Amino acid sequence: MDTEIQGFPNYRINKQGQVFSNYKYKTNIPCDTWREVKPVLDKGVGYFIVTLTNQGKRSNKFIHRLLATHFIPNPLNKPQVNHIDGNKQNNDLSNLEWVTSQENSRHAVDTGLCDERRQKQEVAILQYDLEGNFVAEHVSLHEASRTTGIAWQNISKVVRGVRPRAGGYTWKYK
């Protein structure tokens, strides 16, 4: 059974995670037939997303969050959706659950998806210029981001070896 996606009246989602639109292909004109919107893998974060449009405004939505929002009760109002098996691409309803940030972090450590020291907010981040000269020490990724104006996600990618630099600097865990 398809359910209308909240805030997007021209889109529906089913329990298998398929999203449908009644917009004509590549237009913002509604029609009488429904077509499947193919999800795209966001390689930066590893989740499937779809782009939805409402009144000319486009919005990227994670499939797992759409599924949880529409089909999994959340009586405790937990803010995050966890993939129980750790596979971000497995959006089967039985693999999704509502969790707190702390529960999500603990799950990542317990299943080996993340190093425990990276979960701690107090892990120091060292900032270097491109010649390798020490610039500053920050108490956390988020503090480094606030201080420098560089997105914490980009700093994180550098310390994990995903990219060589962020904001014109190299970064390392202390």
C-alpha angles and dihedrals in degrees: 000000000000121000126202111250111244111254093010110080094179094058134073134187131201131206091264090062096252113147121206132194132194092205116113111255111283093356137091093230115116117225138179098261129074124223130188117255108219114227121231125217110240098215092194093067103013098239131120114246138184127202113230128189130209123174091344095308117119122212131182113222129189112236093220091054092048090051094048093045093051104034112021119072115233105191093160092051094235111182105216137059117222128202101224095207092045092242107127090197096055101092097168108141091236088059096054130081138167113249142167120250090256092051091048092050093046090050091052091052095042093052094044094247092123137024110250094229090060090056092060114093092216097063106125120234120208120213123207133179118239091268090059097255116146112250108171148332119234125195093226145355091262094049089049089052094048092047097046103028090234116133110259089223090062093047088050091053090055096050089048092051096245094120133016100233145357126208092356094304140095119231136202139178111251 
